[in-house]
Amino acid sequence: MDTIHRIVADTFRKEADRILASLISSVRDFELAEDALQDAMLVALERWPREGVPRNPSAWITTTARHKAIDRLRRTNTLAHKQVLMQELVEREEQRGTEEMEDRAIPDERLKLMFTCCHPALALEAQVALTLHTLGGLSTPEIASAFLVPLPTMAQRLVRAKRKIRDAGSPYRVPPTDLLEERLEAVFCVLYLIFNEGYTATSGSELIRRDLCDEAIRLARVLAMLLAEETLFSQLPEALGLLALLLLHDSRRKARVGSEGELVLLEEQDRSLWDQNEIQEGMSLLDRVLRMRRPGPYQVQAAISALHAQAKHPEDTDWAQIAALYGELLRMMPSPVIELNRAVAVAMADGPLRGLALLNQPELEKALHDYYLFHAARADLLRRAGRLNEASVAYIQALDLCQNERERAFLRRRLAEVSSPAFKEEV
């Protein structure tokens, strides 16, 4: 029984997004598709122990989920459009013809589904959130954290987004090549946020989710190949900038975690562990896009990461240039998180008091009040400035908000350090 449960769970983890997107393309209703998929998983748990695991578990669940969707439509068949949808499903099941999702304009199934999910009927933020939820492997709490909004708020936004697509009767299918460009900004953001969640997990006992990092990089490569086509060439610089950014960040992955799984800050990392192949590829991509002279926010972020990669020792880091690049990024894409990063860079270049002055702006404090990294950054600058009592308060605030156990352990160590009489005497 445990083996069967494990197979069902593995199938769900690996194939749920593909199956769900296929169902949504047929029924045009997120909630119906999700319910049908859950029904199919329950049937698998019931039947497979008796009948054995099918030769193709994914295909079995897909077919069963489609049948369950038809059953649900029959039971609630009170509206004309549901009659039409049910007829389409029945005909497709009988014909077993080529699915709409088999369109070959996009050379990767998961990327194809992301373009499908980034539906232009929705606002950009809703497109990104819905795609992360459906295909990105992120939970609702993780998506809420990425957007710096409370969990109930994000849950409501996801429900509204699903219903808007359903109520509008908008077609949910792979867009033709000439319509891909209108969805690119959302797809870029999806890949960036998937990588970010992998690079520093919102919650759990591990700092890094390697599967998310690897998948985001893989998809960014495929996307760059797709945009190299002549009709989408204007968007290639940002795609290459995104890929360069992910590679340069990922090059530090091994050095970010100590032998016991603990967080290791950038300035304390063993730089010999940095992946030189990823650094070289990222730098080469960045050089290429800079020659294209079509700057964008992902290229600027890649340039910031490149300055870190070029520093052989922490003291070699060009923090003044990094602060200037954050200023340019802030101009392109105003954001309280970018303001936070710029303040930290200014502090590293000009001293902690300069950084604290930027962090203490009322608007920024209000925007990032529930963001643990704001309080962690402020605590660190207060520690560097010797204001240890204030640093203790800020570390406690960060601890109250942080959900990742590895980061919490780091914050507890820092809190103990600034509370130590010996440390206070040194300062």
C-alpha positions in Angstrom: 0.0 0.0 0.0 2.8 2.4 0.9 4.4 1.7 -2.5 1.1 2.5 -4.3 0.7 5.7 -2.4 4.3 6.7 -3.3 3.7 6.0 -7.0 0.4 8.1 -6.9 2.2 10.9 -5.1 5.2 10.8 -7.5 2.8 10.9 -10.5 0.9 13.8 -9.1 4.1 15.8 -8.4 5.6 15.2 -11.8 2.5 15.3 -14.0 -0.3 17.2 -12.3 0.5 20.5 -14.0 0.5 19.0 -17.5 -2.7 17.1 -16.8 -4.4 20.1 -15.2 -3.5 22.4 -18.1 -4.9 19.9 -20.6 -8.1 19.6 -18.6 -8.4 23.4 -18.3 -8.0 23.8 -22.1 -11.0 21.5 -22.5 -13.4 22.6 -19.8 -12.2 26.3 -19.5 -12.9 26.1 -15.8 -10.0 26.0 -13.3 -12.2 24.7 -10.4 -13.8 22.0 -12.4 -10.4 20.8 -13.8 -8.9 20.8 -10.3 -11.8 18.9 -8.8 -11.7 16.3 -11.7 -7.9 15.8 -11.1 -8.4 15.3 -7.4 -11.2 12.8 -8.2 -8.9 10.9 -10.5 -6.2 10.7 -7.8 -8.6 9.3 -5.3 -9.7 6.7 -7.8 -6.1 5.7 -8.4 -5.6 5.3 -4.6 -8.7 3.1 -4.5 -8.1 0.9 -7.6 -4.4 0.6 -8.1 -3.8 -1.5 -4.9 -6.4 -4.0 -6.3 -5.9 -3.8 -10.0 -2.2 -3.0 -10.2 -0.4 0.1 -11.4 -1.1 0.8 -15.0 1.7 0.8 -17.5 1.4 4.5 -18.1 0.2 6.1 -14.8 0.0 9.6 -16.2 -2.1 8.6 -19.2 -4.4 6.6 -16.9 -4.9 9.6 -14.6 -5.5 12.0 -17.5 -8.2 9.8 -19.0 -9.8 9.2 -15.6 -9.8 12.9 -14.8 -11.4 13.7 -18.2 -14.1 11.1 -17.4 -14.6 12.7 -14.0 -15.0 16.1 -15.6 -17.7 14.8 -17.9 -19.4 13.2 -14.9 -19.4 16.5 -13.0 -20.7 18.4 -16.0 -23.5 15.9 -16.4 -24.5 16.3 -12.7 -24.5 20.1 -12.9 -25.6 20.5 -16.4 -28.0 23.4 -16.0 -26.4 26.0 -18.4 -26.1 25.9 -22.1 -22.4 26.5 -22.2 -21.8 23.4 -20.0 -23.7 21.3 -22.5 -21.4 22.5 -25.2 -18.3 21.8 -23.1 -19.6 18.3 -22.2 -20.2 17.5 -25.8 -16.7 18.7 -26.7 -15.2 16.5 -24.0 -17.2 13.5 -25.1 -16.2 13.9 -28.7 -12.6 14.4 -27.8 -12.6 11.3 -25.6 -14.3 9.3 -28.4 -11.9 10.5 -31.2 -8.8 10.6 -29.0 -7.4 12.9 -31.6 -4.5 15.3 -31.2 -4.9 17.6 -28.2 -4.7 21.3 -28.6 -1.8 21.3 -26.2 0.3 19.4 -28.8 0.9 22.6 -30.7 4.5 22.6 -31.7 5.2 26.3 -31.9 6.8 26.2 -28.4 9.4 23.5 -28.2 8.8 22.5 -24.5 5.7 21.2 -22.9 6.0 23.0 -19.6 6.9 26.3 -21.2 4.0 25.9 -23.6 1.7 25.5 -20.6 3.1 28.6 -19.0 2.3 30.7 -22.1 -1.2 29.2 -22.0 -1.6 30.0 -18.3 -0.5 33.7 -18.7 -3.9 34.6 -20.0 -4.2 38.2 -21.4 -7.7 38.5 -19.9 -6.1 38.9 -16.5 -3.9 41.7 -15.1 -0.2 40.9 -15.1 0.0 40.1 -11.4 -2.9 37.7 -11.7 -1.4 36.0 -14.7 1.9 35.4 -12.8 0.2 34.3 -9.6 -2.2 31.9 -11.4 0.7 30.4 -13.5 2.9 29.9 -10.4 0.0 28.2 -8.7 -1.0 25.9 -11.6 2.4 25.1 -13.1 5.2 26.6 -11.0 5.3 24.2 -8.1 4.6 27.0 -5.6 1.9 26.9 -2.9 -0.4 29.7 -2.2 1.6 30.8 0.9 4.8 30.9 -1.2 3.1 33.0 -3.9 1.7 35.3 -1.3 5.3 35.7 0.1 6.6 36.4 -3.4 4.1 39.3 -3.9 4.4 40.5 -0.3 0.7 40.2 0.4 -1.2 38.3 3.2 -2.2 34.7 2.5 -6.0 35.4 2.4 -5.5 38.2 -0.1 -3.6 35.9 -2.5 -6.0 33.1 -2.1 -8.9 35.5 -3.0 -6.9 36.8 -6.0 -6.4 33.2 -7.3 -10.1 32.4 -7.0 -11.1 35.6 -8.7 -8.6 35.0 -11.6 -9.9 31.5 -12.2 -13.5 32.7 -12.2 -12.8 35.6 -14.5 -11.4 33.2 -17.2 -14.4 30.9 -16.7 -17.1 33.6 -16.7 -15.6 35.4 -19.7 -15.6 32.2 -21.7 -12.1 33.1 -22.8 -10.3 30.4 -24.7 -7.7 28.7 -22.7 -5.2 27.3 -25.3 -1.7 27.6 -26.5 -1.4 31.1 -28.2 -0.1 31.2 -31.8 3.4 32.5 -32.3 2.3 36.0 -33.3 0.5 36.4 -29.9 3.3 35.1 -27.7 4.9 38.6 -27.2 1.9 39.9 -25.2 2.5 37.2 -22.6 6.3 37.4 -22.3 6.5 39.8 -19.4 4.4 37.4 -17.3 6.4 34.4 -18.4 9.7 36.1 -17.5 8.3 37.0 -14.1 7.1 33.4 -13.5 10.5 31.9 -14.3 12.3 34.5 -12.1 10.0 33.8 -9.1 10.2 30.1 -9.5 14.0 30.4 -9.3 13.8 32.8 -6.3 11.6 30.3 -4.4 14.2 27.6 -5.1 17.2 29.8 -4.3 15.8 30.7 -0.8 12.8 28.6 0.1 10.0 30.5 1.9 9.4 27.7 4.4 10.6 24.2 5.3 13.8 22.8 6.7 16.0 23.3 3.7 17.4 26.6 2.5 17.5 25.7 -1.3 15.0 23.8 -3.4 17.4 22.6 -6.2 14.6 21.2 -8.4 13.0 24.7 -8.7 16.4 26.3 -9.5 17.3 23.7 -12.1 13.8 23.9 -13.8 13.8 27.7 -14.0 17.2 27.7 -15.6 16.2 24.9 -18.1 13.1 26.8 -19.1 15.0 30.1 -19.4 17.3 28.4 -21.9 14.4 27.1 -23.9 12.7 30.5 -23.8 15.9 32.1 -25.1 16.0 29.6 -28.0 12.4 30.3 -28.8 12.9 34.1 -28.9 15.9 33.8 -31.2 13.3 33.3 -33.9 13.2 36.4 -36.1 9.6 37.3 -35.2 10.4 37.6 -31.5 14.0 38.8 -31.7 13.2 42.1 -30.1 12.5 40.3 -26.8 15.7 38.2 -26.9 17.9 40.6 -24.8 15.7 40.4 -21.8 15.4 36.6 -22.1 19.2 36.3 -22.3 19.5 38.8 -19.4 17.2 36.6 -17.3 19.2 33.4 -18.1 22.4 35.2 -17.3 20.9 36.4 -14.0 19.8 32.9 -13.0 23.1 31.3 -13.9 25.2 33.9 -12.0 23.0 33.5 -8.9 23.0 29.7 -9.2 26.8 29.7 -9.4 26.9 30.5 -5.7 24.5 27.7 -4.7 27.0 25.3 -3.2 28.7 28.0 -1.1 25.5 29.3 0.3 25.0 26.2 2.5 27.4 25.0 5.2 28.3 21.4 6.1 25.3 21.3 8.5 22.9 22.9 6.1 23.2 26.3 7.6 23.0 29.6 5.7 26.3 31.1 4.7 26.2 34.9 3.9 27.8 36.1 0.7 30.7 37.8 2.5 31.5 34.6 4.3 31.3 32.2 1.4 34.1 30.1 0.2 34.4 31.5 -3.3 36.4 28.6 -4.6 33.1 26.7 -4.4 31.4 29.0 -6.9 30.6 27.3 -10.2 33.0 28.9 -12.7 31.3 27.3 -15.7 28.0 29.0 -14.8 29.8 32.3 -14.1 31.6 32.2 -17.5 28.4 31.4 -19.3 26.5 34.1 -17.4 29.2 36.7 -18.1 29.3 35.7 -21.8 25.5 36.1 -22.1 25.6 39.5 -20.4 28.4 40.7 -22.7 26.2 39.6 -25.6 23.1 41.4 -24.5 24.9 44.6 -23.6 26.0 44.8 -27.2 22.4 44.6 -28.3 21.7 48.0 -26.6 18.1 47.2 -25.5 18.4 47.4 -21.7 15.9 45.9 -19.4 15.5 45.1 -15.7 16.7 41.5 -15.9 19.8 42.7 -17.7 20.5 45.2 -14.9 20.0 42.6 -12.2 22.4 40.3 -14.1 25.0 43.1 -14.2 24.7 43.4 -10.4 25.2 39.7 -10.0 28.2 39.9 -12.4 29.9 42.4 -10.1 29.6 40.0 -7.3 31.0 37.2 -9.4 34.0 39.3 -10.5 35.1 40.0 -6.9 37.7 37.4 -5.9 37.4 38.6 -2.2 34.4 40.3 -0.4 36.4 43.5 0.0 36.9 43.7 -3.8 33.2 44.1 -4.4 32.3 47.3 -6.2 29.4 48.3 -3.9 29.3 51.9 -5.3 28.6 50.5 -8.8 26.1 48.0 -7.4 24.2 50.8 -5.6 24.2 52.8 -8.9 22.8 49.9 -10.8 20.0 49.4 -8.2 19.2 53.1 -8.7 18.8 52.4 -12.4 16.7 49.3 -11.7 14.5 51.3 -9.4 13.9 53.8 -12.2 12.9 51.0 -14.6 10.8 49.0 -12.1 9.8 50.9 -8.9 9.6 48.4 -6.0 10.1 48.6 -2.2 12.2 45.4 -2.4 14.6 47.1 -4.9 14.7 50.1 -2.6 15.7 47.7 0.2 18.5 46.2 -1.9 19.7 49.6 -2.9 19.9 50.7 0.7 22.0 47.7 1.6 24.3 48.4 -1.3 24.7 52.0 -0.2 25.4 50.9 3.4 28.2 48.6 2.1 29.6 51.4 0.0 29.2 54.4 2.4 28.7 52.9 5.8 25.7 51.5 7.8 24.3 54.9 8.9 23.8 55.9 5.2 21.9 52.6 4.6 19.8 53.0 7.8 18.8 56.5 6.7 17.3 55.0 3.5 15.6 52.1 5.3 14.0 54.4 7.9 11.8 56.2 5.3 8.2 55.9 6.5 6.9 54.8 3.1 9.4 52.0 2.9 8.8 50.8 6.5 5.1 50.7 5.8 5.5 48.8 2.5 7.9 46.2 4.0 6.5 46.0 7.5 5.6 42.3 7.1 8.7 41.4 5.1 11.2 39.6 7.2 14.2 40.5 5.0 13.6 44.2 5.7 13.9 43.7 9.4 16.9 41.3 8.9 18.7 43.9 6.8 17.9 46.7 9.2 19.1 44.5 12.1 22.4 43.8 10.3 23.0 47.5 9.7 22.2 48.3 13.3 24.7 45.6 14.4 27.4 47.0 12.1 26.7 50.5 13.5 27.1 49.2 17.1 23.5 49.9 18.0 23.0 46.5 19.5 19.8 46.9 21.5 18.0 48.2 18.4 19.6 45.3 16.4 18.1 42.8 18.9 14.6 44.2 18.5 15.0 44.1 14.7 16.3 40.5 14.8 13.3 39.5 16.9 10.9 41.1 14.4 12.6 39.2 11.5 12.4 35.9 13.5 8.6 36.5 14.0 8.1 36.7 10.3 10.6 34.2 8.8 9.3 30.7 8.0 12.4 29.0 6.8 14.1 26.9 9.5 17.7 27.5 8.1 17.2 31.3 8.0 15.6 31.2 11.4 18.6 29.4 12.8 20.9 32.1 11.3 18.8 34.9 12.8 18.8 33.2 16.2 22.6 33.1 16.1 22.8 36.7 15.2 20.4 37.6 18.0 22.4 35.7 20.5 25.6 37.4 19.2 24.3 41.0 19.6 22.9 40.1 23.0 26.2 38.7 24.3 28.0 40.8 26.9 31.3 39.8 25.3 30.2 41.1 21.9 29.0 44.4 23.5 32.4 44.9 25.1 34.1 44.4 21.8 31.9 47.0 20.1 
